[in-house]
Amino acid sequence: MKYIFLVVVSLFLLNCEDKQSDKKTNTSVTETSKKNKKDTFSEKDVEIKTIEKEPERLTDENAMEFFLQYEKENPENKVRITTRFGDIDILLFNETKFHRANFIFLTKQNYFEGTQFYRVINNFIIQAGNSDDSKVSKKRNNIGRYLLPTDTKRGFKHDRGVISMPSGEIDNPYKLASPFEFFIVQQEGGAHHLDGDYTIFGKVIKGLDVVDMIAKQKTDVGDWPLQNIYIEKVEILE
């Protein structure tokens, strides 16, 4: 009987050890499974971050390559500038493709909305695309800092009604174009002393009377209108 009792006890203990062993094995598998799930989640998390990554800001180094591709994919060349004085319709020249593409790009970025005609000289030009509002500076920073090369050998002259791009003012001995700003020649007979220095990239096809109204507004000594003249919006017509 004693021998039988010992055998029964031994079998009972062995059975308990087997169950404990199964529990340990199951626990190990569960932990591995959790670890695998964690690793899988991390990989997905990385994928999501990659997809949502913001586009690279434009710089002097990448802007030309960007616009070379952009102008092929965005052929629009007519825009409407809306002000409280009325609309100004502009035809952008395909010959100056980088400057056309730049203007279309900024229009699609809604950059011009809220900018101003900040330099107004009657019987000369009206210049726009800037502002003393910090929101405009923020827009520029989000888009990037870059200049465009001048493109002055297309046969265009600074006749009345053309739209041209002023040069950047800082560290710019070659008069590279400031991409965020533009001016419209309002002067009767044109302003041909500007030819060869600034890139003409379009012309007014409707709304020269609006240009004249803006040009006649009173300004301070710095040619800034005493009453701000905002660009309400710029929209693509075709």
Secondary structure, 3 states (H helix, E strand, C coil): CHHHHHHHHHHHHHHHHHHHHHHHHHHHHHHHHHHHHHHHHHHHHHHHHHHCCCCCCECCCCHHHHHHHHHHHCCCCEEEEEECCEEEEEEECCCCHHHHHHHHHHHHCCCCCCCEEEEEECCCEEEEEECCCHHHHHHHHHHECCCECCCCCCCCCCCCCEEEECECCCCCCCCCECCCCEEEECCCCCCHHHCCCCEEEEEEEECHHHHHHHHCCCECCCCCECCCCECCEEEECC
